[in-house]
Amino acid sequence: MKLFTLVLMCVCGFVAAAEDERLPNKCEVCKFLTVELQDALEKTGRSKEVLEMGEVLDTGRRRKKIKYNTSETRLTEAIDDICQRILQYSVHAERPGSLRYAKGTSQTMSTLKNLVHKGVKVDLGLPFELWDEPSVEVSDMKKQCERMLEQYEDVVEDWYFHHQDQRLEKFLCVSHVLQESDQECMEEVWKGDMGAKGGEEEAESNSAEGEKEGKTHDGGEL
């Protein structure tokens, strides 16, 4: 048991060190910024609420009425906490490329937690209660998200008011933020756990269904 614990500590230390060195690139930041913003907007897109803008004048004019789902207010509310939502992501070190960022507990962390619950000593260099805190990578992605959103706020507004016939990640990331040589992560889509039994068949099935239905993926699937 002592030997097993020692080996486990070495492996965990190596994984933690590797994750610290792998900060998100611009493509990954833009990808998940748009995933979260598109998701937030889709949740309010069917609202029937009508906003009354302006003040009632002495002349008796009525306030201007604007549909909430086409208003600037809807966009502003969606943007307000969009980068904060990045902190819900975890690093799934067993996945390649941008797919390493997803919501939910990674396989590695899930395995380590199970070992702890079984009484195995696991030393990651920080208290157990902090294991679920945002990693260095995720915290860095949030900061980059905030800078990117500030820099390209006008582009996002242009998309919202004039170009919603296009996917946001194409309009913002591909057309404005990224060089052609930096766009590789935009084509990466999660197709299931290829290491699990039957994972490959499930991935192929999901891929075929996605092609037929034009399926998109939320942050939890990426």
C-alpha positions as CSV (number, residue, x, y, z in Angstrom):
1,M,0.0,0.0,0.0
2,K,2.9,2.4,0.8
3,L,4.4,1.8,-2.6
4,F,1.0,2.3,-4.3
5,T,0.5,5.6,-2.4
6,L,4.0,6.8,-3.4
7,V,3.5,6.0,-7.1
8,L,0.1,7.7,-7.0
9,M,1.6,10.8,-5.5
10,C,4.2,11.0,-8.2
11,V,1.6,10.6,-11.0
12,C,-0.7,13.2,-9.5
13,G,2.2,15.6,-9.0
14,F,3.2,15.1,-12.7
15,V,-0.4,15.7,-13.8
16,A,-0.8,18.8,-11.7
17,A,2.5,20.3,-12.9
18,A,1.6,19.6,-16.6
19,E,-1.8,21.3,-16.1
20,D,-0.2,24.4,-14.7
21,E,2.0,24.7,-17.7
22,R,-0.8,24.4,-20.2
23,L,-2.6,27.7,-20.2
24,P,-5.5,28.2,-22.7
25,N,-4.8,29.8,-26.0
26,K,-6.8,32.5,-27.8
27,C,-8.7,30.0,-29.9
28,E,-9.9,28.1,-26.8
29,V,-10.8,31.3,-24.9
30,C,-12.9,32.6,-27.8
31,K,-14.5,29.2,-28.4
32,F,-15.8,29.0,-24.8
33,L,-16.7,32.6,-24.6
34,T,-19.0,32.2,-27.6
35,V,-20.4,28.8,-26.3
36,E,-21.5,30.4,-23.1
37,L,-22.8,33.6,-24.6
38,Q,-24.8,31.8,-27.3
39,D,-26.2,29.5,-24.6
40,A,-27.2,32.4,-22.4
41,L,-29.0,34.2,-25.3
42,E,-30.8,31.1,-26.4
43,K,-32.3,30.7,-23.0
44,T,-33.9,34.1,-23.2
45,G,-34.6,34.2,-26.9
46,R,-38.3,33.1,-26.6
47,S,-39.3,35.7,-24.1
48,K,-42.5,37.5,-24.9
49,E,-41.7,40.4,-22.5
50,V,-42.0,43.9,-23.8
51,L,-39.9,46.7,-22.3
52,E,-41.1,50.3,-22.0
53,M,-38.3,52.8,-22.7
54,G,-38.0,56.5,-22.0
55,E,-40.1,58.8,-19.8
56,V,-43.7,59.8,-20.0
57,L,-43.7,63.4,-21.2
58,D,-46.1,66.2,-20.3
59,T,-47.4,66.0,-23.9
60,G,-49.0,62.7,-23.0
61,R,-46.7,60.6,-25.3
62,R,-46.4,57.0,-24.3
63,R,-43.1,55.3,-23.7
64,K,-41.5,53.5,-26.5
65,K,-42.1,49.7,-26.4
66,I,-39.3,47.3,-27.4
67,K,-39.4,43.5,-27.5
68,Y,-37.1,42.1,-24.9
69,N,-35.7,39.4,-27.1
70,T,-34.4,42.0,-29.6
71,S,-33.3,44.6,-27.0
72,E,-29.9,45.8,-25.9
73,T,-31.0,45.0,-22.3
74,R,-31.1,41.2,-23.2
75,L,-27.5,41.4,-24.6
76,T,-26.2,43.4,-21.6
77,E,-27.7,40.9,-19.1
78,A,-26.2,38.0,-20.9
79,I,-22.7,39.6,-21.2
80,D,-22.6,40.7,-17.5
81,D,-21.6,37.3,-16.0
82,I,-20.5,35.4,-19.1
83,C,-16.9,35.2,-18.2
84,Q,-17.8,34.2,-14.6
85,R,-19.5,31.2,-16.1
86,I,-16.1,30.0,-17.3
87,L,-15.2,29.2,-13.7
88,Q,-17.8,26.3,-13.9
89,Y,-15.3,24.4,-16.2
90,S,-12.8,21.9,-15.1
91,V,-9.6,20.6,-16.8
92,H,-10.0,17.1,-18.2
93,A,-6.4,16.4,-18.8
94,E,-7.1,13.0,-20.4
95,R,-8.8,14.8,-23.4
96,P,-6.9,16.4,-26.3
97,G,-6.8,20.0,-27.4
98,S,-9.7,22.3,-26.4
99,L,-11.7,19.3,-25.3
100,R,-9.8,19.3,-22.1
101,Y,-12.0,22.2,-20.9
102,A,-15.5,21.0,-19.9
103,K,-18.0,21.2,-17.1
104,G,-18.2,18.4,-14.7
105,T,-15.5,16.4,-12.9
106,S,-12.7,15.0,-15.0
107,Q,-11.9,11.3,-15.0
108,T,-8.6,11.9,-13.3
109,M,-10.1,13.8,-10.4
110,S,-13.0,11.4,-10.1
111,T,-10.6,8.5,-9.8
112,L,-8.6,10.4,-7.1
113,K,-11.7,11.3,-5.1
114,N,-12.8,7.6,-5.2
115,L,-9.4,6.6,-3.8
116,V,-9.6,9.1,-1.0
117,H,-13.1,7.8,-0.1
118,K,-11.6,4.3,0.1
119,G,-9.0,5.5,2.5
120,V,-6.0,5.8,0.2
121,K,-3.7,8.7,0.9
122,V,-3.5,11.1,-2.0
123,D,-1.3,14.2,-1.9
124,L,-1.9,16.9,-4.5
125,G,-0.2,19.6,-2.5
126,L,-3.5,21.3,-1.4
127,P,-6.3,20.5,1.0
128,F,-9.1,18.1,-0.2
129,E,-11.7,20.8,0.2
130,L,-9.9,22.9,-2.4
131,W,-9.8,20.2,-5.1
132,D,-13.0,21.6,-6.8
133,E,-11.7,25.2,-6.8
134,P,-11.0,26.6,-10.3
135,S,-7.6,25.5,-11.6
136,V,-4.9,27.9,-12.8
137,E,-5.9,27.2,-16.4
138,V,-9.6,27.9,-15.8
139,S,-8.9,31.1,-13.8
140,D,-6.6,32.3,-16.6
141,M,-9.3,31.6,-19.2
142,K,-11.7,33.7,-17.3
143,K,-9.2,36.6,-17.2
144,Q,-8.5,36.3,-21.0
145,C,-12.3,36.1,-21.6
146,E,-12.8,39.4,-19.8
147,R,-10.1,41.1,-21.9
148,M,-11.3,39.6,-25.1
149,L,-14.9,40.7,-24.4
150,E,-13.8,44.2,-23.7
151,Q,-11.7,44.4,-26.8
152,Y,-14.4,42.9,-29.1
153,E,-17.6,44.3,-27.5
154,D,-18.5,46.3,-30.6
155,V,-18.2,43.1,-32.8
156,V,-20.5,41.2,-30.4
157,E,-23.0,44.0,-30.6
158,D,-22.8,44.1,-34.4
159,W,-23.5,40.3,-34.5
160,Y,-26.4,40.6,-32.1
161,F,-28.2,43.4,-33.9
162,H,-27.3,42.5,-37.5
163,H,-25.8,39.1,-38.0
164,Q,-27.6,36.5,-35.9
165,D,-28.1,34.4,-39.0
166,Q,-24.5,33.4,-38.4
167,R,-23.2,31.3,-35.5
168,L,-21.4,33.6,-33.0
169,E,-18.2,31.5,-33.0
170,K,-17.9,31.9,-36.7
171,F,-18.7,35.6,-36.8
172,L,-16.5,36.6,-33.8
173,C,-13.7,34.0,-33.5
174,V,-13.2,33.0,-37.2
175,S,-13.9,36.4,-38.8
176,H,-12.5,38.8,-36.3
177,V,-10.4,37.4,-33.4
178,L,-8.3,34.6,-34.8
179,Q,-5.8,34.3,-37.6
180,E,-6.5,31.4,-40.0
181,S,-3.5,29.5,-38.6
182,D,-5.0,29.8,-35.0
183,Q,-8.4,28.3,-35.7
184,E,-7.7,24.6,-35.2
185,C,-9.7,24.3,-31.9
186,M,-12.9,25.5,-33.6
187,E,-13.2,22.2,-35.3
188,E,-12.8,20.1,-32.2
189,V,-16.0,18.5,-31.0
190,W,-16.5,16.1,-28.1
191,K,-17.7,12.7,-29.4
192,G,-17.8,10.8,-26.1
193,D,-15.3,8.9,-24.0
194,M,-13.3,6.9,-26.5
195,G,-11.7,5.0,-23.7
196,A,-14.9,3.6,-22.3
197,K,-16.4,0.3,-23.6
198,G,-18.6,1.1,-26.5
199,G,-17.5,4.7,-26.5
200,E,-16.4,4.5,-30.1
201,E,-19.8,3.2,-31.3
202,E,-21.6,5.8,-29.3
203,A,-19.4,8.6,-30.7
204,E,-20.1,7.5,-34.3
205,S,-23.8,7.3,-33.5
206,N,-23.9,10.7,-32.0
207,S,-21.9,12.1,-34.8
208,A,-24.3,10.7,-37.4
209,E,-27.3,12.1,-35.5
210,G,-25.6,15.5,-35.2
211,E,-25.0,15.6,-39.0
212,K,-28.6,14.8,-39.7
213,E,-30.1,17.3,-37.2
214,G,-27.4,20.0,-37.4
215,K,-26.9,19.5,-33.7
216,T,-24.8,22.0,-31.7
217,H,-23.0,21.3,-28.4
218,D,-23.2,23.1,-25.1
219,G,-20.4,23.8,-22.7
220,G,-21.0,20.5,-20.9
221,E,-20.4,18.4,-24.0
222,L,-17.3,20.2,-25.3
